[in-house]
């Protein structure tokens, strides 16, 4: 059962972490000290519970706490070898752990264990960091808080910072906390409630002071021509720029993207000082570890021709990579980790918004949120004084810290389709739904495209939240609707890498019963629809320069001549030849085009449920509920084909094993000799 002190700590952490004004996602840490009985000696032992490495305060639970014996942790002071070797102290924390399980102690553990207070909070509020990064932050701290909050000059997180704060608290018994230069805040209390109240007092007092004393235009005067475009226009422009921007951010390794046009971003980019401030970079370590030290900023107004903006972005990307390499070369030592990539993680486009990137959608989204935090920090600091982040040398020391490198090395191996963005049509049921689920399970971000928006969104919710899957409406026979769906995919995840042309329908009718409307409908959805989707998505892939996959869900009927399906069979044959034609045309761009030829997939099929199943059952003289078994018995393997079998074939074609295969059709029909490929 959770110790009362630890229970209070978790509750406090969740409250603080739930409000973004208090700290950024996964930022900061909290602690509590209390007594438990040592199970070995039966004697009371004083413990420290502290949020472990990598956790998030808003969602913290007991397994996310590191639990240390306070006496052993404080005894480390006697063996501390000095600031030049303080990284060794992180490994020493492991020898202070109490009991089994729990999280790994973070670099900030000393700050909590050495400070003589029962409860300690370390947070990254925008208002607090604004004071911490102001050029005259120390004087502002004194003016705002008097002697209740003490200024601590910048020091990299670690054991020495813990010693510094402990000494400051000892010398300032009246103090409730401190402003950590360039970094954030720390507060303490004798009870959990008191520590929380002190944290909130510092945060709210700083915010109120900034609001009451800030100059009118902290980012300078408005730039003529740089105002935000109207919403529909800026989203259209964002979609037009996004594939190129994603390609720029993925030159070293593929990235998933996130787009935001928040008021904070648009306002920042509309004012004269944004180039200077962006070049200064972020300050709080949590920020620039997610965003890189500074963003790439397009230096053109939003009314510039799209082609001019795209060309300029490519030029800026070359300059950004050269600048980052020079930054690395200036500060790297023989012991530094290798350079991790020279591409920007934040790209700012005036009048349009911000594109942020990461190894997955959540990381990309959080990077964008952190840069919004940085904008708020800059606004506060510039409003009172001038923004002065920690210097470049210190940023490098943290970005290429051996402890950060070790944390990266401990991360789990990515799934096979990690960083890939998939668009699946007809994905709300049957083969499409199973395929979307399979691709997401293998690491892809998935766009569920379907004629029914409600069903598409339901299927996306079943897969996961918006960081994994989104649902969009599309009529694949309508070029404008297809482009809108592709634009939605690009804005959701940065681009498109993997397309599954699955949308289809069928009317089981003889030649004489098939009307012109029947023919047009089936060809519009499957032949024309696949062409429109392939065209729109191939354009994105070509602009990204990351290669890609297009998979057609065709049919054994593309080869096999069965009765009463002339329109369906002809449309499927059209799809099958599109695979060959596009494989030949798109190969120079690294885009593979392949197909899957299923037999009749009855289970979960929207086509079969809409009347096709009843008609085919009548043609073959069986009951509709026995149609799947009938199909199975006519195959060589005597097995029914299910949606998951098709999904597995799609994954194989797009996964890491068939990187050199294009123009192929894979039969997934349990063996229909008449449909063998010749």
C-alpha positions in Angstrom: 0.0 0.0 0.0 1.3 3.5 -0.9 2.9 5.4 1.9 0.8 8.5 2.9 3.6 10.8 1.9 4.0 9.1 -1.5 0.3 9.2 -2.0 0.2 12.9 -1.3 3.1 13.4 -3.7 1.3 11.6 -6.6 -1.9 13.6 -6.0 0.1 16.9 -6.0 2.1 15.9 -9.0 -1.0 15.1 -11.0 -2.6 18.4 -10.1 0.4 20.4 -11.0 1.1 18.5 -14.2 -2.5 18.8 -15.4 -2.2 22.5 -15.9 0.2 23.6 -18.7 0.9 26.9 -17.0 2.8 25.0 -14.3 5.1 22.9 -16.4 5.5 21.3 -19.8 4.8 17.7 -20.7 7.3 15.4 -19.0 9.0 18.4 -17.5 10.0 19.0 -13.9 10.0 16.6 -11.0 8.5 16.4 -7.5 9.4 14.6 -4.3 8.4 13.7 -0.8 10.2 12.4 2.3 8.7 10.0 4.8 9.2 7.1 7.1 8.6 3.4 6.5 9.6 0.2 8.3 12.7 -1.5 6.9 11.6 -5.0 6.1 15.0 -6.4 7.0 15.7 -4.7 10.4 12.1 -3.8 11.4 13.4 -0.4 12.2 12.0 2.9 10.8 13.9 4.2 7.8 13.6 7.6 6.2 12.9 7.4 2.4 12.8 9.8 -0.5 10.1 9.3 -3.2 11.0 11.3 -6.4 9.6 11.3 -9.9 11.9 9.1 -11.9 13.6 9.7 -15.2 11.4 10.2 -18.2 8.0 10.4 -16.4 5.3 13.0 -16.7 3.8 14.7 -13.6 0.3 14.9 -15.0 0.1 11.1 -15.4 2.5 10.0 -12.7 1.7 6.8 -10.8 3.5 4.9 -8.1 5.7 2.8 -10.5 7.0 6.1 -11.9 8.6 7.0 -8.6 12.2 6.3 -7.7 12.5 5.3 -4.0 15.8 5.9 -2.2 17.0 5.6 1.4 17.6 9.2 2.4 20.5 8.4 4.7 22.5 6.7 1.9 21.6 9.3 -0.6 22.8 12.2 1.7 25.9 10.2 2.5 26.9 10.7 -1.2 28.0 14.2 -0.2 31.0 12.7 1.5 32.2 10.9 -1.6 31.2 13.6 -4.2 34.3 13.9 -6.4 33.5 17.5 -7.6 31.8 19.1 -10.5 34.2 17.7 -13.1 33.0 14.2 -12.2 29.5 14.8 -11.0 27.9 12.6 -13.7 29.2 9.7 -11.8 26.7 10.5 -9.0 23.8 9.4 -11.2 25.1 5.8 -11.2 25.7 6.2 -7.4 21.9 6.8 -6.9 21.3 3.2 -7.8 23.1 2.1 -4.6 20.7 4.2 -2.6 17.5 2.5 -3.9 15.1 1.0 -1.4 13.1 -2.1 -2.3 12.3 -3.6 -5.7 10.9 -2.0 -8.9 10.3 1.7 -9.3 11.7 4.1 -11.8 15.3 5.0 -12.5 16.5 8.1 -10.5 16.8 11.2 -12.6 19.7 13.7 -12.7 17.6 16.0 -10.5 17.4 13.5 -7.6 20.1 15.5 -5.6 18.0 18.6 -5.8 15.2 16.8 -3.9 17.3 14.7 -1.5 19.7 17.3 -0.3 17.2 20.1 0.2 16.1 20.0 3.9 12.3 20.0 3.2 9.7 17.3 3.4 8.3 18.1 0.0 10.1 19.7 -3.1 8.8 20.7 -6.5 11.0 21.5 -9.5 8.9 22.9 -12.4 9.2 24.6 -15.8 6.4 27.2 -15.9 6.6 29.7 -18.8 6.2 32.6 -16.3 9.1 31.4 -14.1 11.4 30.7 -17.1 10.7 34.1 -18.4 12.1 35.6 -15.3 14.9 33.0 -15.3 15.9 34.0 -18.9 15.6 37.8 -18.6 18.9 39.6 -18.8 18.3 41.1 -15.4 16.6 38.1 -14.0 18.3 38.3 -10.6 17.1 41.9 -10.0 13.6 41.0 -11.2 13.5 38.1 -8.8 14.3 40.5 -5.9 11.8 43.1 -7.1 9.0 40.6 -7.6 9.4 38.3 -4.6 11.6 40.2 -2.1 13.5 37.7 0.0 10.9 34.9 -0.3 12.3 33.6 -3.6 16.1 33.5 -4.1 17.9 33.7 -7.4 20.2 30.8 -8.4 22.7 31.5 -11.2 22.6 29.0 -14.1 24.1 25.6 -13.4 23.7 22.5 -15.4 21.3 20.0 -13.6 23.2 17.6 -11.4 24.6 17.0 -7.9 26.3 20.4 -7.6 23.0 22.1 -8.3 21.4 20.1 -5.5 24.2 21.2 -3.1 23.7 24.9 -4.2 20.0 24.9 -3.6 20.4 23.1 -0.2 22.9 25.8 0.8 20.6 28.6 -0.4 17.7 27.2 1.6 19.9 26.9 4.7 21.1 30.5 4.4 17.6 31.8 3.6 15.2 30.2 6.1 12.5 32.7 5.1 12.6 31.5 1.5 9.9 29.3 -0.1 11.8 28.6 -3.3 14.1 29.9 -5.9 14.4 30.9 -9.6 17.0 28.8 -11.4 18.7 31.0 -13.9 18.0 30.0 -17.5 16.0 27.0 -16.3 12.9 27.0 -14.1 11.8 27.2 -10.5 12.1 25.1 -7.4 9.8 25.4 -4.3 9.5 23.5 -1.0 7.3 23.0 2.0 6.8 21.1 5.2 3.7 19.5 3.8 2.6 18.5 0.4 -0.1 21.2 0.4 2.4 23.8 1.4 4.9 22.9 -1.3 2.1 23.0 -3.9 0.9 26.4 -2.6 4.5 27.8 -2.8 5.0 26.5 -6.3 1.7 28.1 -7.4 2.5 31.3 -5.7 5.8 31.7 -7.6 4.2 30.8 -10.9 1.1 33.0 -10.5 3.0 35.9 -9.0 5.5 35.9 -11.9 2.7 35.7 -14.4 0.8 38.6 -12.8 3.9 40.7 -12.7 4.6 40.1 -16.4 1.0 40.9 -17.3 1.0 44.2 -15.3 4.5 45.4 -16.3 5.2 44.1 -19.8 5.7 46.5 -22.6 2.9 46.7 -25.2 4.7 44.9 -28.0 7.4 42.6 -26.6 8.1 41.1 -30.1 8.4 44.5 -31.7 6.2 46.2 -34.2 4.0 44.3 -36.6 5.8 43.3 -39.9 3.9 44.5 -42.9 2.7 41.5 -45.0 3.4 39.0 -42.3 0.0 38.8 -40.7 -1.7 35.4 -40.5 -3.5 34.2 -43.6 -7.2 33.5 -43.2 -7.7 30.0 -41.7 -8.7 28.1 -44.9 -6.0 29.8 -46.9 -3.2 29.1 -44.4 -4.2 25.5 -44.0 -4.2 25.1 -47.8 -0.7 26.7 -47.9 0.5 24.6 -45.0 -0.6 21.4 -46.9 1.2 22.6 -50.0 4.5 23.3 -48.1 4.3 20.3 -45.6 5.8 17.5 -47.8 8.8 19.6 -48.7 9.3 20.7 -45.1 9.0 17.1 -43.9 11.6 16.0 -46.5 13.9 18.8 -45.1 13.4 17.6 -41.6 14.0 13.9 -42.6 17.2 14.2 -44.6 19.2 12.4 -41.9 16.4 10.1 -40.7 12.7 9.9 -41.4 10.5 12.0 -39.1 6.8 12.3 -38.4 5.4 15.8 -38.4 2.9 18.0 -36.6 1.4 21.3 -37.7 0.0 24.0 -35.5 -1.3 27.4 -36.3 -1.9 28.6 -32.7 -2.3 32.2 -32.0 1.0 32.3 -30.1 2.9 31.1 -33.1 1.2 33.3 -35.7 1.6 36.4 -33.5 5.3 35.7 -32.9 6.0 35.4 -36.6 4.0 38.5 -37.4 6.3 40.8 -35.5 9.7 42.3 -36.3 11.8 40.7 -33.6 11.0 37.1 -34.4 14.1 36.5 -36.5 16.5 37.7 -33.8 14.7 35.9 -31.0 14.4 32.6 -33.0 18.1 32.8 -33.7 18.9 33.0 -29.9 17.3 29.6 -29.4 15.5 28.2 -26.5 16.9 28.0 -23.0 15.3 25.5 -20.7 17.0 22.1 -21.2 13.6 20.4 -21.6 12.8 22.7 -24.4 15.9 22.5 -26.6 16.4 18.8 -26.1 13.0 18.5 -27.9 13.3 21.4 -30.4 17.1 21.6 -31.1 18.8 24.8 -30.1 17.0 26.9 -32.7 14.4 26.6 -35.4 14.5 27.0 -39.2 12.6 30.2 -40.1 11.3 30.9 -43.6 12.2 34.6 -44.3 9.4 35.3 -46.8 5.9 36.7 -46.3 3.0 34.3 -46.6 1.9 36.0 -49.8 5.1 34.9 -51.7 4.4 32.4 -54.5 4.5 28.8 -53.2 7.2 27.9 -55.7 9.4 30.7 -54.3 8.8 29.6 -50.7 9.7 26.0 -51.6 12.9 27.0 -53.3 13.8 29.3 -50.4 13.1 26.5 -47.9 15.6 24.2 -49.7 18.2 27.0 -49.6 17.6 27.6 -45.9 17.8 23.9 -45.1 21.3 23.7 -46.6 22.4 26.7 -44.5 20.8 25.2 -41.4 22.7 22.0 -41.8 26.0 23.8 -42.3 25.3 26.0 -39.3 24.5 23.0 -37.1 27.6 21.2 -38.2 29.6 24.3 -37.3 27.9 24.5 -33.9 28.8 20.8 -33.3 32.4 21.3 -34.4 32.9 24.4 -32.2 32.1 22.5 -29.0 32.6 18.8 -29.6 35.4 17.1 -27.7 37.0 13.7 -28.4 34.6 12.3 -25.8 31.4 13.8 -27.3 28.8 11.6 -28.8 28.6 11.6 -32.6 26.5 14.2 -34.2 22.8 13.1 -34.1 21.5 14.8 -37.2 21.7 18.3 -38.7 18.1 18.7 -39.7 15.7 21.2 -38.0 13.0 19.9 -35.6 11.0 23.1 -35.7 10.2 25.0 -38.9 8.4 28.3 -38.7 6.5 29.8 -41.6 5.2 33.3 -41.1 1.4 33.7 -41.7 1.0 29.9 -41.8 2.3 28.4 -38.6 4.8 25.9 -37.2 5.9 22.4 -38.3 7.5 20.3 -35.6 9.1 16.8 -36.0 9.9 13.8 -34.0 10.4 10.0 -34.1 6.6 9.6 -33.7 3.5 11.8 -33.7 3.5 12.4 -29.9 7.2 13.4 -29.9 6.5 15.8 -32.9 3.5 17.3 -31.2 5.3 17.7 -27.8 8.2 19.4 -29.6 5.7 21.9 -31.0 4.2 22.5 -27.6 7.6 23.1 -26.2 8.4 25.7 -28.8 5.1 27.4 -27.9 6.4 27.4 -24.3 9.6 29.0 -25.6 7.6 31.7 -27.4 5.8 32.4 -24.2 9.1 32.6 -22.3 10.5 35.0 -24.9 7.4 37.2 -24.7 7.7 37.4 -20.9 11.4 38.1 -20.9 11.3 40.7 -23.7 8.3 42.4 -22.1 10.2 43.1 -18.9 13.8 43.2 -20.0 15.5 41.3 -22.8 15.6 37.6 -23.5 19.0 36.1 -22.6 19.1 32.3 -22.8 21.9 30.2 -21.5 24.9 30.4 -23.8 25.7 28.0 -26.7 28.4 26.2 -24.8 26.1 25.2 -22.1 23.4 24.1 -24.6 25.9 21.9 -26.3 27.0 20.4 -23.0 23.4 19.3 -22.3 22.4 18.3 -25.8 25.5 16.1 -26.1 25.6 15.1 -22.5 26.8 11.5 -21.9 23.8 11.0 -19.6 21.4 12.1 -22.4 23.2 9.8 -24.8 22.8 6.9 -22.4 19.1 7.6 -22.1 18.7 7.5 -25.9 20.6 4.2 -26.1 18.1 2.7 -23.6 15.1 3.5 -25.7 13.4 0.4 -27.2 14.0 -0.5 -30.8 11.5 1.1 -33.1 8.8 -1.0 -34.8 9.2 -1.9 -38.5 6.9 0.9 -39.7 7.9 3.6 -37.2 7.9 7.1 -38.8 5.8 6.0 -41.7 2.4 7.6 -42.5 -0.2 5.4 -44.1 -3.4 6.4 -45.9 -5.9 3.6 -46.3 -9.1 4.1 -48.3 -12.3 2.2 -47.5 -10.7 1.6 -44.1 -13.8 1.7 -41.8 -14.6 -2.0 -42.4 -13.4 -5.3 -43.7 -10.0 -5.5 -45.4 -9.3 -1.7 -45.0 -10.0 -1.7 -41.3 -7.9 -4.8 -40.7 -5.1 -3.3 -42.8 -5.2 0.0 -40.9 -5.0 -1.9 -37.6 -2.1 -4.0 -38.8 -0.1 -1.0 -40.0 -0.7 0.9 -36.8 0.4 -2.1 -34.7 3.6 -2.2 -36.7 4.4 1.4 -35.8 2.8 3.5 -38.6 0.6 6.6 -38.2 -2.6 5.8 -40.0 -5.2 7.9 -41.8 -8.6 6.1 -42.0 -10.3 7.4 -45.2 -13.8 6.3 -45.8 -17.0 7.5 -47.4 -18.6 7.7 -43.9 -16.8 10.2 -41.7 -18.5 8.8 -38.6 -17.3 5.3 -39.3 -13.8 6.5 -40.2 -13.5 8.3 -36.9 -14.9 5.3 -35.0 -12.3 3.1 -36.6 -9.5 5.6 -35.8 -10.6 5.7 -32.1 -10.5 2.0 -32.0 -6.9 2.0 -33.1 -5.8 4.8 -30.7 -5.8 8.5 -30.1 -4.9 11.2 -32.6 -1.2 10.6 -32.2 -1.8 7.2 -33.9 -4.8 7.4 -36.2 -7.2 10.0 -37.6 -10.4 9.5 -39.6 -11.2 11.5 -42.7 -14.1 11.5 -45.2 -13.4 10.8 -48.8 -15.3 9.9 -52.0 -12.4 8.5 -54.0 -14.2 9.2 -57.3 -14.1 12.9 -56.6 -10.7 14.5 -57.3 -11.3 17.5 -55.0 -12.4 15.2 -52.2 -9.3 13.0 -52.6 -7.1 16.1 -52.5 -8.8 17.3 -49.3 -8.2 13.9 -47.7 -4.6 13.9 -48.7 -4.2 17.4 -47.4 -5.8 16.3 -44.1 -3.3 13.4 -43.9 -0.4 15.8 -44.5 -1.5 18.2 -41.9 -2.1 15.4 -39.4 1.3 13.7 -39.7 3.5 15.8 -42.0 3.2 13.7 -45.2 2.3 10.3 -46.6 4.6 7.3 -47.2 2.3 4.3 -47.6 -1.0 4.2 -49.5 -3.5 1.4 -49.7 -6.0 1.7 -52.5 -8.7 -0.5 -50.9 -12.0 1.4 -51.4 -14.4 -0.6 -53.5 -17.9 -1.9 -54.1 -19.5 -4.5 -56.3 -22.8 -5.2 -58.0 -23.2 -8.9 -58.9 -25.1 -8.7 -62.2 -25.0 -10.4 -65.6 -23.9 -8.6 -68.7 -27.5 -8.0 -69.7 -28.5 -6.8 -66.2 -25.5 -4.5 -65.9 -26.5 -0.9 -66.6 -24.3 2.0 -67.8 -24.7 3.5 -64.3 -23.6 0.2 -62.7 -20.5 0.2 -64.9 -19.6 3.8 -64.3 -20.1 3.5 -60.5 -17.7 0.6 -60.1 -15.1 2.0 -62.4 -15.4 5.4 -60.8 -14.7 4.0 -57.3 -12.1 1.4 -58.1 -10.4 2.3 -61.4 -10.7 6.1 -61.4 -10.6 6.3 -57.6 -7.4 4.4 -57.3 -5.9 6.5 -60.0 -6.9 9.8 -58.2 -5.6 8.6 -54.9 -2.3 7.3 -56.4 -1.8 10.6 -58.3 -2.4 12.8 -55.3 -0.3 10.8 -52.9 2.6 10.2 -55.3 2.9 13.9 -55.6 3.4 14.2 -51.9 5.9 11.3 -51.9 7.9 12.8 -54.7 8.1 16.2 -52.9 9.2 14.5 -49.7 12.0 12.6 -51.5 11.6 9.7 -49.0 10.3 7.0 -51.4 7.2 5.2 -50.5 4.7 2.4 -51.1 1.4 2.2 -53.0 -0.5 -1.0 -52.6 -3.6 -1.8 -54.6 -6.2 -4.3 -53.1 -7.2 -5.8 -56.4 -8.8 -9.2 -56.6 -8.4 -12.7 -58.1 -11.2 -11.5 -60.3 -8.6 -9.3 -62.1 -7.4 -12.6 -63.6 -10.2 -15.1 -63.0 -13.3 -14.9 -65.2 -16.3 -15.6 -63.0 -20.0 -15.3 -63.9 -22.1 -12.2 -63.3 -19.5 -9.6 -62.4 -18.4 -8.0 -65.7 -18.1 -4.5 -64.3 -16.4 -5.5 -61.1 -13.9 -7.9 -62.8 -13.1 -5.3 -65.5 -12.5 -2.6 -62.8 -10.3 -4.9 -60.9 -8.3 -5.7 -64.0 -7.8 -2.0 -64.5 -6.5 -1.7 -61.0 -4.1 -4.6 -61.6 -2.6 -3.0 -64.6 -2.3 0.4 -62.8 0.1 -1.4 -60.5 2.4 -2.4 -63.3 2.2 1.0 -65.0 2.9 3.0 -61.9 5.6 0.7 -60.7 7.4 1.4 -64.0 6.8 5.2 -63.7 7.4 5.9 -60.0 10.4 3.7 -59.4 12.9 6.5 -60.2 11.5 8.3 -57.1 12.0 5.2 -54.8 8.2 4.5 -54.8 7.2 0.9 -54.9 3.8 -0.1 -56.3 2.4 -3.6 -55.6 -0.9 -5.3 -55.4 -2.8 -7.9 -53.4 -5.3 -10.3 -55.1 -7.7 -11.7 -52.5 -10.4 -14.2 -53.0 -13.8 -13.3 -51.6 -13.4 -12.0 -48.1 -16.8 -12.3 -46.5 -16.1 -11.6 -42.8 -16.5 -8.0 -41.9 -16.8 -6.9 -45.5 -18.9 -3.9 -46.3 -19.2 -5.1 -49.9 -20.6 -8.5 -49.0 -22.9 -7.0 -46.3 -24.4 -4.5 -48.8 -25.9 -7.2 -51.1 -22.9 -8.6 -53.0 -22.8 -11.6 -50.6 -26.5 -12.4 -51.2 -26.1 -12.2 -54.9 -22.9 -14.3 -55.1 -24.6 -16.9 -52.8 -27.5 -17.1 -55.2 -25.2 -17.5 -58.2 -23.4 -20.4 -56.5 -26.6 -21.9 -55.0 -25.5 -21.7 -51.3 -26.9 -19.9 -48.2 -25.4 -16.5 -47.7 -24.1 -17.4 -44.2 -22.2 -20.3 -45.8 -20.6 -18.3 -48.5 -17.2 -18.0 -46.8 -17.1 -21.8 -46.3 -18.0 -22.3 -49.9 -15.2 -20.1 -51.1 -12.8 -22.0 -48.8 -13.8 -25.4 -50.2 -13.1 -24.4 -53.8 -9.5 -23.4 -52.9 -6.4 -25.6 -52.9 -5.8 -25.1 -49.2 -9.4 -25.3 -48.2 -9.1 -22.2 -46.0 -11.3 -19.2 -45.7 -9.6 -15.9 -46.5 -10.1 -13.3 -43.7 -9.3 -9.5 -43.6 -6.2 -10.1 -41.4 -4.7 -12.3 -44.1 -4.9 -9.4 -46.6 -3.5 -7.0 -44.0 -0.5 -9.3 -43.4 0.2 -9.3 -47.1 0.1 -5.5 -47.2 2.6 -5.3 -44.3 5.0 -7.7 -46.0 5.0 -5.6 -49.1 5.7 -2.4 -47.2 7.8 -3.7 -44.4 11.6 -4.1 -44.1 11.9 -7.5 -45.9 10.7 -6.7 -49.5 12.6 -3.4 -50.1 13.5 -4.4 -53.7 10.1 -5.6 -54.9 7.8 -3.6 -57.1 5.2 -4.4 -59.7 4.2 -7.6 -57.9 0.8 -9.0 -57.3 0.5 -11.3 -54.3 -2.4 -13.8 -54.4 -4.1 -14.2 -51.0 -6.8 -16.6 -52.1 -5.9 -19.9 -50.4 -5.0 -21.2 -53.8 -7.3 -20.6 -56.8 -5.6 -22.3 -59.7 -7.6 -20.4 -62.3 -6.2 -17.1 -60.8 -2.5 -18.2 -60.8 -0.3 -15.5 -62.1 1.2 -16.4 -65.5 
